[in-house]
Amino acid sequence: MTQRINYLKQSPALFKKLVELGTLINDGSIEESIRDLVAIRASQINGCTFCIDMHVKQATIHGERALRLHHLAAWRESTLFAPRERAALAWTEALTTLSRQGVPDEIYERVRTQLTEQELVDLTYEIMAINAWNRINVAFQAVPGSYDKDFGLDRANLA
């Protein structure tokens, strides 16, 4: 695969703003382990190999277990995820595959039992951001692993 357009080079100011959003999200109320799972799950749904590659490597560096990463695509059937993680993954799927009817009340109510209002808003921004990254990387065919050294992802030893 060859990248179609280098979006960073073409629109550096917009790229910088999206990175800044990510920095703000990282400083928010949602723990790193859930942010990792959410980024991977949304990227799986969107078919963004660049982001799956990046976030699996990040999660590995952050100490995530390989088996949980393998189970992520089937998290509903897995016993490896806590209720709070399940709520975050359900919210991720609902927002990433947004239907014409919006987010079902049942999912919202289930998520609200696990997250505070602040956490739910911060999680929503996380999901918005990863979906934005997925869309630009899929559109311009960003090459998985092409920034591993720049982002320190080579430390994951997954190449």
N, C-alpha and C positions, 0 to 999 in steps of 0.2 A: 504494500500500500504506500502511496505517495501522498503527502499532505497537499490538498488543493490550494489553500491560501494560508499564509502565515498571519493569522488574525492579530497576534501580538504586535507584529511589525506594522500592520496596516492601521490599527486603531489602538495605539499604546495607552492613550488616556482612558478609554473605556475598559481595556484590560485591567489597568491599575485600579479602577473603581470596583470592578468585580473582585479583585484580590482583596481590596480594602473591606468589602462586605464580608468576605470570608474571615478576615482577621477579627472583625467585630463579632461575628457568629462564634468564633473559637473562644472569645472572651465572655460569651454568654452563659446561660444557666444549664445548658445541656452538656453532659459529660462526654469526653472524647470517645469513649468506647461506643456510645450510641451514635454519635456523629459519624464514626467510621462505618457502622452497620448501615445507617441510613444512606450514606453516600454510595456504598456498594450496591445496596438493594435498588435504589433509584436508577443507578447506572445499568444494572442488569435489565431492568424493565425497559429502559430506553435503548438498549443495545450499544452502549458506549464503551467499547473495548479500552479506549485510552483511559477513561475514568475508572473502570473496573480494575485495570492493571495498577494504576496509581494508588487507589484507595485500599486494595488488598495489600500492597506493599507497605503503605502507611500503617494499616491496622496491624500488620505483622511486626513492624518496628515498635508499635505501641504495646505489643504483648498479646495481641489477640491470638487465640488458639486456632490452628489450622482447621480442625474439625468443625468449629462453629462457622468458619468462612465457607466450608463446603456445604453446610446445612442451610446457609442463608437463603438460597433460592426456594427452599421448602420449609421455611421457618415455622409455618403453622403446624406441620406434622412433627417437628423436632421438639425434643424435651430439653434442648440446650439453652433456651432463651427464657429469661425472667419476664414476669408480667409487664414491667416497665419497658423492656426492650420490645416485647410483642406489641405494646400500644404504639410505640414509636414506629415500628415497621408497618403496622396497619395504617397509621396516619400517612406515612410515606407513600404507600401504595394508593391510598385514596386520593392524595393530591397529585401524584405523578400520573395517574390514569383517570384524571378528573372526568366524571360523567356529566351529562347534561343536567342531571338532577342534583349535582353538587355532592357534597360529602354527606353520607347517610347519618341520621341522628344516632343510630346504634353505634357506629364507629366513634363519633364524637363523644358520646357518653362513656364509652369504654375507655377512651384515651383520657378523658377528664378524671377518671378514677386513679390514674397513674401519674399525671402531670399537673403541676400548678398552671394557672393562667399564663404566668411569665414563661414557664418552660414550654408550654404549647405554642406560644407566639414565637419564641426563639427557635423551636423545632421547625415551625412553618417557614421561617426565614432560611434555615438550613436546607430544607427541601426545595424551596424556590431557587436557592443558589446552585445546588447540585444539578437541578434540572436545566438551569441556564448554561452551566458548563457542559452538560451532556449535549445540549442542542448545538452549541458552537463546535464542539469536538466532532460530533457526528457529521454535521454539515460540511466541515472542511477536512474531514478524515485525518484528524490528528493521529500520529503514529504512536502506538503504545510503546512505552519505555524510552521514548526519544529524549525525555528530560530527566531521566533517572539520576544522572550525576548532578545536574543542576539543583534538583530538589532533595538530594541526599537519599534517594530511594534505593540506591545500590546497596545500602546497608542492610536491606531486607534479605539479601542473598537469594533472590528468587528469579534472577535472570537466567 
